[in-house]
Amino acid sequence: MATVVSSATMSLDGFIARDDDSVGALFDWYSAGDVEVPSANPDVRFRLTPTSAEFWRAWTSQVGALVVGRRLFDITRGWGGRHPLGAPVVVLTHTPPEDWSPAGAEDFRFVTSGIREAIAAASEIAGDGVVAVAAGTVAGQALQAGLLDAVAIDLAPVVLGSGRRYFGDVDPGTALLRDPEVVVAPGVTHLVYRLRPSAEEGAAAGVR
């Protein structure tokens, strides 16, 4: 059974990008070190610190599928048909693109029926691995629907002032999280929060 985890680099004031979708210094940690980490996309390479490289490799080795929204798909131009993590991508969209067919397009699936169906499709692909959900509206919808098992944040020492929020403009309601797993690295703090069960789920499982 797949584990569903939202993930993104975030500013100290809760934003994953500026209002114009640029990231500014948020992604500086991807080039802050001397450890070259290649990706599945030949156009994308990272130079991480040793601590971040160890964290990154452990995280990415678990990812079996990704769920992203149409906005991110369009901004990245579908990563040219090859996501840097090398995993199949499920795109939640109202309207699939009609003429998008680069090499690697077979690893992209477009779902129009909602977040539950998108997560289900990605979970089927990932098997016992991790479904990585892009932060933003899609992550907000997944949290609102009770589909997230964890929230991962690469916390950058940056204040943006305004921009795109980690859970978008979705009101996910109240969610309780456990204490974070923390990896402190130069230029970034890697945080993973496991979600606590709701009162109803906890009672059903005998958790108080």
Buried (B, 14 or more C-beta within 10 A) or exposed (E): EBBBBBBBBBBEEBBBBBEEEEBBEBBBBBEBBEBEBEBBBEEBEBBBBEBBBBBBEEBBEBBBBBBBBBBBBEEEEBBBBBBBBEBBBBBBBEEBBEEBEEEBEEBBBBBEEEBBEBBBBBBBBBEEBBBBBBBBBBBBBBBBBBBBBBBBBBBBBBEBEEBBBBBBEBEBEEBEBEEBEEBEBEBBBBBBBBBEEBEEEEEEEEEE
